[in-house]
């Protein structure tokens, strides 16, 4: 089996359940995994599923404590060839212009030694940001090849450098992105060579863990609206609060739970207070996956009114929607990026316009009042999750891609050695 290193900014992260789930799936499929966390993880709750992780999580030394010159002169073959390869990279404009290129070279030099010591055959980076740049530099220095999973902020947000994205994707063994909408967007930013490296692979979830219980709809909490996500602009929780305020004014019975934390928490709590919703809306703060799963079993409907942020940032394939579908929890969301792909264009969940509290309120009112409609969406949602978002099936595809990339790299290396010997 291929020995793969995941190169991540921080691991673990409470908000990145998709990364933990993917690594656990790779381990279950037999892939040997080592995790490099480029920074110390945050002090936050940990998902219980982390206890099942077998991979070692190695936090890289701080950039101040990495001595690139020692790494250069300790390298097999001496410093000369590595310096020449760094100079070649600097010929690319996006590398020259990158404000942290020097520190990423230092990280890559450290990783070059560690990947050789560990026998790493392939490196995978989540997000086409600095971790992917470090992986690209590592490969250019003679380290293992790399792949990327591109998500949302790394391809949509203002400030994304299309030239750097083009370089990262073109030099990768392959680049995954998580929905067809993302593929179309990235294809518009990069050149022909990079487009040939792009592949769509939906994130997967543990369907068994979110299995829909054989219970009557009435066994759920009555009129319980659930929202889960980081409290940031693109999640649209302000729109949700405005919609709930209309329900409150119209006498529609409900309670709401908003799970998560983020930079907008204080503003959202204040907005709820202005609407007089303090007695009906609970902000729980961050919660682990077991707690969220329990809420999904109890809630009546999940609402995630995503929008495009002022900086262009947006969700691509929100994991919480996949989990809700698997839980048989009817969903309301918006037509941002890959969300229509999750909700089957509105057949497996309600889709309302972005930034439209009235249409969101209409959808909430209708679903809360119609158990038959909820049952239809629950059944369709679970079926769609089983068909498209099974992490074992998605993980097997990714494993095969890792193995093919590592095999191709071995064959190229053998051919090169044969040429040198002759």
N, C-alpha and C positions, 0 to 999 in steps of 0.2 A: 504494500500500500504506500501511496505517496505521503511523504512527511511535509506538512503544510504549516507555515507560520501565518497567523493573522496579525497584521500590523494596524494598530488602532490608536487614536489619540488618547483615549482613556478607556480602561476596562477594569471592572464592569461599570455600566451606567444604567441607572434605573429606567431611563426613558428609552433605552435601546434594547428592548426585549428581543427584537428580531436578530440581533447579533448573537446574543446568548443562545437563542433557540437554534440558530444555524450551526453554531459550533457544536452544541450538544448532538445535533443530528449527524454532523460529519463524524463525530466520535462513534456514534452508534453504528454508522455505516463502515467503520474500520479505518477511517483516515486518522493518521497520527497528527495531532495538532499541538502546536506551541503558540502561545499568545505573547506578543510584544505590546505592552502599553507604553506609549511614548511619554505619558505624564502620569503622576499619581492619581488614582481615581478619587472622585469626590467623596466626602463624608456624608453618605445618604443611606436610606434603607437598601437592603440587598434582597433580591428575589430568592426565595427558598430553593429554586431550581439550580442556583449556583452551586449548591452542595454536590450536585451530580457531575460537575465538571472534573474531568481527569487531567486536562491540559495544565501544564505549568504556566502561570501568568508572571511574566518577567517585566518589571518596570525598568525602562531605560534610565541610565544615569542622567542627572540634570545636564543641560547643555554646557554649563560652566565647568562640570567635572570631566567632560569628555575631552581627551587630548588627541585631536586629529593627526598631529604630527607623529605621535607614537604609533597610532594605527597605520599611518602611511609607511613608516620605515620598518614596522614589524610585518608588513604584508609579504606574502609569498611573491617573489620576483622583484621586490624592492618598490621604492616609491615612484620610480620613473613612469612605469606603465599606468599607474593609477592617476598620477598628475596629468598625463596626456589625455586620459579619458575624461577627467574633470574639465580640462580645457576644451575638449570637444563639446561637452554639454553646454559650456558657457557660450559657445557659438550660437546657441539657440536663443533668440530674443526673450522668450518667456522665462528662461532660466536666469539670464542676466538681469532681468527686471524684477525677479522675485525678491521681496524684501528679506526673506529668511533663507535664501538659497545656501549661504555659507553654513548656517547652523544645521540645515538639512543634510548637507554634505558630511558634516561631522557625525551626525546620527547614522548616516548610511555607512560610513567607514567603520563605526562601532558594530553595526549590524552585519557587515561583511565578515568580520571575524566570528561573531556569534553564530551566524547561519552556517558557516563552515564547521564550527565546532559541533553544532547540533545536527548536522546532516540535513538541513532544510533544503527541499527540492523546489518549493514554490512558495511565493508570498502573496497573500490576498489582503487588500486594503478596502475598508468600507469608507465611502465618501471620496470624491475626486478632489481632495484638498491636500494638506501638507503630508499626511500619511502616504497618500498615493505618490506624491513627489519624491518622498524619501525612498519608496519602493522602486520608482523609476531610476533614481540615482544608484541605488544598490545594484540593480540589474546592469546598468551601464558600467559599473566598476567590476563586473565579472561575477556578481552574486546571482542568486536564483532569479528566474523570471517572475513576473508578477501579473496579477489581475486586479480588477477594481469592481466594486459595486457602487454605482452612482445612485443617489437617492433624490434629493429635492433642493435643499439649500445650496448644494455644491454645483447645481446646474441652472437654477432659476434665478437666484438672488442677484441683484445689481452688484457689479464688481466682479462677477465671474469673468475670467479672462478666457475668451474662446480659443486664443492661440495656445495657451497652456493646456486647456482641456483637450484640444486637438492633439498636442504632443503626448499627453498622458495616455490617451486612448490608443493612438497609433502605435506607440511603443509597447503597449501591453500585449500579453498573450491573448487576452480577451477582456472585454468590459461588459459587465452585467448592468442593466438598469431594470427597475422593478415594475414597469408597466409600459404599454404600447404608447401612451401619451408622452412618456419620457423619451422613448426611442425617437419619436418624430421630432421632439424638441432638440435633442442632441444632434440628430442628423442635420438639422438646420444650422448648427454651430461649427461643425467639424468638416474636415475634408474627406476625400474618397477613401484613403487608406484607413483612417479612423472609423469611418462608417462600416468598413468591412470587419472590424473587431467587435462591433456592438451586438449584444444579444439581450433579449428580454427574458427575464426569469422572475415570476412573481415570488414575493416573500411567502414563506409557508409558516403555518402554526401547528402546534400539537393538537390535532383534532380530538384525540381522546381526552385530553385535559379539559377541553371546552365542550365536551359532549352534551348535547341537549338532553335534559332529564325528561323522562316520561311522566310529566306532571301536567295537570290541568292549568290552563292560562290563569284561572282564578286563584291558583296557589301562589302566584306572584304578588308582590306588594301592589295595592291598588294605586293606579295613576302615579307611578314612580318614574320620573325622567332621570336618566343617567347620562353624564358627560364625563369623558376621561381624556386627559391629555395635558401636555405642558401648557401653562397659563401664559401663552404668547399670542401675538396678534393673529397669526395665520389660522389659529384654531377657531376663531369666530365666536368665542364664548360671550363677548359683549352682545352680539346679535341674539344669542340664546337667552340672555337675561332680559333683553328688550321684548322678546317673544313671550317669555314667561310672565312678564309684567302685564302684557295684554290678556293672557289667560286669567291672571289674578283679577284684573278689572272686570272681566266678563263672568267671574264666578265659576270658572272651570276648576274642579278640584284637582290638585296635584301636589306632590312633593318632588324636590329635585336634589340630586347629589352631584357635585362637581369635584372630581378627583384629579389632583395634580398640583404642581407648584411652578412658579416662573415669575418673570419680571412684571407681569400684569396682575399679579394676585391682589395687591393693595387696591388698584384701580377697579378691579372687578368686584371686590367685596364692597367698596364704596358705591359702585353702581347698583348693586343689589339693595343696599341700604336706601339709596335715593328712591328706588322703585318700591320700597316697603316690603321687600321679599325676605327679610332676615329670618322670619319664622318658617319660611317654606323652602329655602335653599340652603343646603349645607356644603361648605367648602371643607373637604377632609384633609387637604394637603396630600403629599405623595403617599402612595400605598403600594405594597408589593403585589405580585401577580395573583397570589392566592386570594387576597382581599378583593381585588378587582373581579376575579372570576366569581366569587360569591355574590358580589353586587349584580353581576350580569345574570345570574340565576334568579335574582329576586326582582329586578327592575321590570318595568312595563315596556319601555322604549328607550333607545339610545339616540341622542341627538348630538351631532358633530357638524356644526354649520361652517365648515372651512371656507376660507377666503384667500385671495391673493394679497399679501402684505404690501405695505407702501414701498418696501425695498425689492419687490418681486418675489420674495420667498413664499412658498406654498407647500402644502402636503402633496405627496405623490401617491402613496399607497398606505394610508393610515392603518397600522396594525390593529388598533382598537376596533375598527370596523370588521376586519377579518375575524377577530375573536368574538364579536357580537353575532356575526352570521353563524359561526360554529356553535354558539350558545343558544341559538334559536331566539335571539333577542331582536325584534324589529328595529330597523335603523332609519334615521332621517339624516341626510347629508346634502352636499352640493356638488355641482358638476366640475370640480377642480381636478385637474390632472387625471390620475387613474381611478378616481372614486366611481365614475360611471362603469368602469370595468369591474369593480368590486360588486356594485349593486345592479349589474346587468341592465344598465340603462334605465333603471327605475322599476324593473320587474322583481328584483330581490330586495328592494328597499325604496323608500321615498326620496326623491331628489327635488330640492327646492333651489331657487336662485340664490346666488351669493349675496350677502349683506342685505337680506330682505326679511326683517323681523316679522312682517305681517304674513308672508307666505310660510315662514317657519312656524308661526303660531297656528296657522290654518292646518298644517300637516300634523302638528302635535295634537290639536283638538280632535281632528278626524281619527287619528290612530288611538288616542286614549279612549275614545267613545266606541270603537269598533273592534271587538274581540275577533270577529271573523276575518277582518282584513289583517289583523296582527298574526293570526294563525297562518294565513296564506303566505305572508312575508317571511315568517319564521321557517316554514317548510322550504320555501324556495331558497332562502338564505343558507340554511344548513346544506342543502343539496349543492349549491354553488361553491361553498367552502370545501366540500368533499371533492368536488371536481377540479378545482383550480388551486386551492391553497393548502394542500396537504404537505406538511414540511418534509415528510419522509420521501415523497415522490419528487418534490423540488430539490431536496438535498441530494438525491441520487443523481440527478442531472448535473448539479454543480460538482459532485465528486468525480463524475466522468470527465468533466471539463478540466478539473485540476489534474487528473491522471494523464489526460491527453497532452496538456501543456508541459507537464514534467517529462513525459516520454519524448515529446518533440525536442525539448531542450537537451536531453541526454543524447539523442541521435545527432543533433547538430554538434554537440561537444565531441562526440566520437569521430565524426567526419573531420572536424577541425584538427583533432589530434592525429588522425591518419594522414592528413595533408602535411602537417608539420613533420611527421616521421619520415615521409617520403622526400 
